[in-house]
């Protein structure tokens, strides 16, 4: 699995790169509302990259200010096309005749506090979405926004902050909720999920954008990279009866203060641990599947990405 990281002085982000054989032809754009809509440098944007020659791409814009609701372009092999606007482009639909790669985010954005920071994620195609999610605890970030994106109209049931809430999400729309230490939700139709940890008021960690894979996309082992120059952490989500038994770099892993939640038929747990820079391997002694995320804080900086996921290989 590959990771891409943009790192500059107090201006970093990263994302999980999708292999070319798992690219697809239908995407919904995830994004967060631009903090400073009046400045072009902080626009919401997405970039499309063609993998094959003569790829026809149809873009159906979403947003109150979308002057051009529909765009059609033809891309040569390895050619890119960027759309940048001073608005939230969440829900924009992209359909192509050949597999494409899509990256989305902001040159700079902010959630509530802290400094401005890039938001970057490689977008999961709609055939790689899921219906059941556990949102992990994120160390040192007491407040987070979780955004659920739909392709079709759907109903979701969310367990969070000692509440259970049922909501409807219209086609190509999204639903936000505040996330504490652990949340669980299920959806009638496949959805895509992003978490946006809020920036810290003392500038010890900026906001970032991070993909949350569903529970059916967990792996039983991961090899992952952790960058230098940050206070780094990992977060794990797993069935509660398997919260012990993890092996990190060949050694038993010890953790404290796991959070738990009951999600309809199963109990799930999440916990975090600090981790140093470098390449690491993690698995479970009972070969159970679990979710894993890597993220970190720095002075006026922050980054985060999933450590990997199980992709569907037959989506026809």
C-alpha positions as CSV (number, residue, x, y, z in Angstrom):
1,X,0.0,0.0,0.0
2,X,1.3,3.5,-0.9
3,X,1.0,6.7,1.0
4,X,1.4,10.2,-0.3
5,X,2.5,13.0,2.0
6,X,2.8,16.7,1.4
7,X,5.1,18.2,4.0
8,X,6.3,21.8,4.4
9,X,7.0,23.9,7.4
10,X,3.8,23.8,9.4
11,X,1.8,22.9,6.3
12,X,1.4,19.1,5.9
13,X,-1.1,16.4,4.9
14,X,-1.2,12.9,3.7
15,X,-3.5,10.3,2.1
16,X,-3.8,6.6,1.2
17,X,-3.1,6.1,-2.5
18,X,-5.4,3.8,-4.4
19,X,-3.6,1.3,-6.7
20,X,-4.4,1.8,-10.4
21,X,-6.0,-1.6,-10.8
22,X,-8.7,-0.6,-8.2
23,X,-9.5,2.8,-9.8
24,X,-13.1,3.0,-11.2
25,X,-15.5,5.2,-13.2
26,X,-17.8,6.8,-10.6
27,X,-17.0,9.1,-7.8
28,X,-18.7,11.5,-5.4
29,X,-16.5,14.4,-4.2
30,X,-16.0,14.7,-0.4
31,X,-15.0,18.1,1.0
32,X,-15.3,20.4,3.9
33,X,-16.8,23.9,3.8
34,X,-14.0,26.4,3.0
35,X,-13.2,28.5,6.0
36,X,-12.3,31.6,3.9
37,X,-14.5,31.6,0.8
38,X,-13.4,35.1,-0.2
39,X,-9.8,34.0,-0.8
40,X,-9.0,32.0,-4.0
41,X,-6.0,30.4,-2.4
42,X,-8.3,28.6,0.0
43,X,-10.7,27.2,-2.7
44,X,-12.2,23.8,-2.5
45,X,-10.8,21.8,-5.4
46,X,-10.5,18.3,-7.0
47,X,-8.2,16.9,-9.6
48,X,-9.0,14.1,-12.1
49,X,-6.2,12.0,-13.6
50,X,-6.8,9.7,-16.6
51,X,-5.2,6.3,-16.7
52,X,-6.1,5.4,-20.3
53,X,-6.2,7.3,-23.6
54,X,-9.4,9.2,-24.7
55,X,-11.1,9.0,-21.4
56,X,-14.4,10.9,-21.4
57,X,-15.3,12.5,-18.1
58,X,-18.7,13.9,-17.2
59,X,-18.8,16.2,-14.1
60,X,-22.1,17.1,-12.5
61,X,-21.4,19.9,-10.1
62,X,-23.1,20.3,-6.7
63,X,-23.3,23.5,-4.8
64,X,-25.4,26.6,-4.5
65,X,-22.9,28.7,-6.5
66,X,-22.2,26.2,-9.3
67,X,-22.3,28.3,-12.4
68,X,-21.7,25.4,-14.7
69,X,-23.7,22.4,-13.4
70,X,-22.4,20.1,-16.0
71,X,-18.9,19.8,-17.6
72,X,-17.6,17.3,-20.2
73,X,-13.9,16.8,-20.9
74,X,-11.8,14.3,-22.8
75,X,-8.5,13.4,-21.2
76,X,-5.4,11.8,-22.7
77,X,-3.5,9.1,-20.9
78,X,-2.0,10.6,-17.7
79,X,-3.5,14.0,-18.3
80,X,-5.1,15.8,-15.4
81,X,-8.1,18.2,-15.0
82,X,-8.6,20.4,-12.0
83,X,-11.7,22.2,-10.8
84,X,-11.3,24.9,-8.1
85,X,-14.1,27.0,-6.6
86,X,-14.6,29.2,-3.5
87,X,-17.3,26.8,-2.2
88,X,-18.0,23.4,-0.8
89,X,-18.1,21.0,-3.8
90,X,-19.3,18.0,-1.7
91,X,-21.7,15.9,-3.7
92,X,-20.2,16.6,-7.1
93,X,-20.7,13.5,-9.3
94,X,-17.9,12.3,-11.7
95,X,-18.6,9.6,-14.2
96,X,-16.0,8.5,-16.8
97,X,-15.7,6.0,-19.6
98,X,-12.4,4.6,-18.3
99,X,-11.0,4.3,-14.8
100,X,-9.7,7.5,-13.3
101,X,-8.0,8.7,-10.1
102,X,-9.6,11.6,-8.1
103,X,-7.9,13.7,-5.4
104,X,-9.9,16.3,-3.4
105,X,-9.4,18.8,-0.7
106,X,-8.2,22.4,-0.1
107,X,-4.9,24.2,-0.5
108,X,-5.7,25.4,3.0
109,X,-8.6,25.1,5.4
110,X,-9.5,25.2,9.0
111,X,-12.1,23.6,11.3
112,X,-13.0,25.9,14.2
113,X,-9.6,26.8,15.6
114,X,-5.8,26.5,15.0
115,X,-4.1,27.6,11.8
116,X,-4.8,26.9,8.2
117,X,-3.7,23.5,6.8
118,X,-4.0,21.6,3.6
119,X,-6.8,19.0,3.3
120,X,-6.0,16.2,0.9
121,X,-7.6,12.8,0.3
122,X,-7.6,10.4,-2.6
123,X,-11.3,9.7,-3.2
124,X,-12.7,6.2,-2.9
125,X,-14.8,5.2,-5.9
126,X,-18.4,4.6,-5.1
127,X,-18.0,0.8,-5.6
128,X,-15.6,0.8,-2.6
129,X,-18.0,2.3,0.0
130,X,-19.5,0.5,2.9
131,X,-22.7,0.5,5.1
132,X,-21.3,0.0,8.6
133,X,-18.7,2.2,10.2
134,X,-16.9,2.7,13.6
135,X,-15.3,6.1,14.0
136,X,-12.1,5.8,15.9
137,X,-10.9,7.9,18.9
138,X,-8.3,10.5,17.8
139,X,-5.7,11.3,20.4
140,X,-5.4,14.9,21.7
141,X,-8.4,16.0,19.6
142,X,-11.4,16.3,21.9
143,X,-13.7,17.5,19.1
144,X,-14.2,16.2,15.6
145,X,-16.7,16.5,12.7
146,X,-17.7,13.3,11.0
147,X,-19.3,13.8,7.5
148,X,-21.3,11.0,5.8
149,X,-21.6,11.3,2.1
150,X,-24.4,9.7,0.0
151,X,-24.7,8.6,-3.6
152,X,-28.3,7.5,-3.3
153,X,-31.0,8.7,-0.8
154,X,-30.4,6.7,2.3
155,X,-31.3,6.4,6.0
156,X,-28.6,6.2,8.7
157,X,-28.7,5.3,12.4
158,X,-25.9,6.8,14.4
159,X,-24.7,5.8,17.9
160,X,-22.6,8.7,19.4
161,X,-22.1,10.7,22.5
162,X,-24.5,8.4,24.4
163,X,-27.2,9.1,21.8
164,X,-28.9,7.2,19.1
165,X,-30.1,9.3,16.1
166,X,-31.8,8.3,12.9
167,X,-31.5,10.6,9.9
168,X,-32.1,10.7,6.2
169,X,-29.5,11.9,3.7
170,X,-30.7,13.0,0.2
171,X,-29.0,11.9,-3.0
172,X,-25.5,13.3,-3.4
173,X,-25.7,15.1,0.0
174,X,-24.0,14.8,3.4
175,X,-24.7,14.6,7.1
176,X,-22.4,16.0,9.8
177,X,-22.3,15.0,13.4
178,X,-20.0,15.7,16.4
179,X,-17.7,12.8,17.3
180,X,-16.3,12.2,20.8
181,X,-14.2,9.1,21.6
182,X,-16.1,6.4,19.6
183,X,-19.1,6.4,17.3
184,X,-21.0,3.7,15.3
185,X,-23.5,4.0,12.5
186,X,-25.2,1.9,9.8
187,X,-26.7,3.0,6.6
188,X,-29.4,1.5,4.3
189,X,-27.2,2.2,1.2
190,X,-23.4,2.5,0.8
191,X,-21.9,5.7,2.0
192,X,-18.5,7.3,2.2
193,X,-17.1,8.8,5.5
194,X,-14.6,11.5,6.3
195,X,-13.5,12.8,9.7
196,X,-12.2,16.3,10.3
197,X,-10.5,16.8,13.6
198,X,-10.9,20.3,14.8
199,X,-7.8,22.5,15.2
200,X,-6.4,23.2,18.6
201,X,-6.7,26.7,20.0
202,X,-3.1,26.6,21.3
203,X,-1.8,25.9,17.8
204,X,-0.4,22.5,18.9
205,X,-2.2,20.7,16.1
206,X,-4.1,21.9,13.0
207,X,-7.2,20.4,11.3
208,X,-6.9,17.7,8.7
209,X,-9.1,15.5,6.5
210,X,-9.0,11.7,6.9
211,X,-10.9,8.8,5.2
212,X,-12.7,6.3,7.4
213,X,-13.0,2.8,5.8
214,X,-16.0,0.7,6.8
215,X,-15.8,-2.4,9.0
216,X,-16.0,-4.7,6.0
217,X,-12.9,-3.1,4.7
218,X,-10.6,-3.9,7.7
219,X,-7.5,-5.9,7.3
220,X,-5.9,-8.4,9.6
221,X,-2.4,-7.0,9.2
222,X,-0.9,-3.7,8.1
223,X,2.5,-2.4,7.2
224,X,2.5,1.4,7.4
225,X,4.8,4.4,7.4
226,X,4.9,7.1,10.0
227,X,6.6,10.5,9.1
228,X,9.1,12.3,11.2
229,X,8.7,15.8,12.7
230,X,5.4,15.2,14.4
231,X,3.9,13.8,17.6
232,X,2.5,10.7,16.0
233,X,-0.3,8.3,17.0
234,X,-2.2,5.3,15.7
235,X,-5.9,4.6,16.4
236,X,-7.4,1.1,16.2
237,X,-11.1,0.0,16.0
238,X,-11.9,-3.7,16.6
239,X,-14.5,-6.0,18.1
240,X,-14.4,-5.6,21.9
241,X,-13.7,-9.3,22.5
242,X,-10.4,-8.8,20.5
243,X,-9.3,-5.5,22.0
244,X,-6.2,-7.4,23.5
245,X,-3.8,-9.4,21.5
246,X,-2.2,-6.9,19.1
247,X,1.4,-7.4,18.0
248,X,3.4,-4.3,16.9
249,X,6.8,-4.9,15.2
250,X,7.0,-8.4,16.6
251,X,6.2,-7.4,20.2
252,X,3.0,-7.6,22.2
253,X,1.3,-4.3,22.3
254,X,0.0,-2.8,25.5
255,X,-2.7,-0.1,25.6
256,X,-4.9,1.7,28.1
257,X,-8.2,3.4,28.2
258,X,-10.1,1.8,25.3
259,X,-13.5,3.2,24.6
260,X,-16.5,1.0,23.8
261,X,-19.8,1.1,22.0
262,X,-22.6,-1.3,21.2
263,X,-23.6,-1.2,17.6
264,X,-26.8,-3.1,16.9
265,X,-25.4,-6.6,17.1
266,X,-21.8,-6.3,18.3
267,X,-19.7,-4.4,20.8
268,X,-16.8,-2.4,19.3
269,X,-13.8,-0.7,20.9
270,X,-11.2,1.9,19.9
271,X,-8.0,3.0,21.5
272,X,-5.0,5.2,20.6
273,X,-1.2,4.8,21.1
274,X,1.8,7.1,20.4
275,X,4.2,5.8,17.8
276,X,7.6,6.8,16.5
277,X,8.5,7.6,12.9
278,X,9.5,4.8,10.5
279,X,7.9,1.7,9.0
280,X,5.9,-0.6,11.2
281,X,4.0,-3.8,11.1
282,X,0.9,-4.6,13.2
283,X,-1.3,-7.7,13.4
284,X,-3.5,-9.6,15.9
285,X,-2.6,-13.0,17.5
286,X,-6.0,-14.3,16.5
287,X,-5.9,-13.0,12.9
288,X,-9.0,-10.7,13.5
289,X,-9.7,-7.8,11.2
290,X,-9.4,-4.3,12.6
291,X,-9.3,-0.7,11.4
292,X,-6.0,1.4,11.7
293,X,-5.3,5.1,11.2
294,X,-2.1,7.1,11.4
295,X,-2.0,10.8,12.3
296,X,0.1,13.4,14.0
297,X,0.3,16.9,15.4
298,X,2.9,19.6,15.1
299,X,3.1,23.3,15.9
300,X,0.4,24.8,13.6
301,X,0.4,21.5,11.7
302,X,-1.3,18.1,11.4
303,X,-1.9,15.1,9.1
304,X,-3.8,11.9,9.0
305,X,-4.6,8.9,6.8
306,X,-5.9,5.3,7.0
307,X,-3.1,2.8,7.2
308,X,-4.8,0.6,4.6
309,X,-8.0,-1.1,3.7
310,X,-9.4,-4.2,2.0
311,X,-10.6,-3.2,-1.5
312,X,-13.3,-5.1,-3.3
313,X,-11.8,-6.7,-6.3
314,X,-15.0,-7.7,-8.1
315,X,-17.3,-4.7,-8.3
316,X,-19.3,-5.7,-11.4
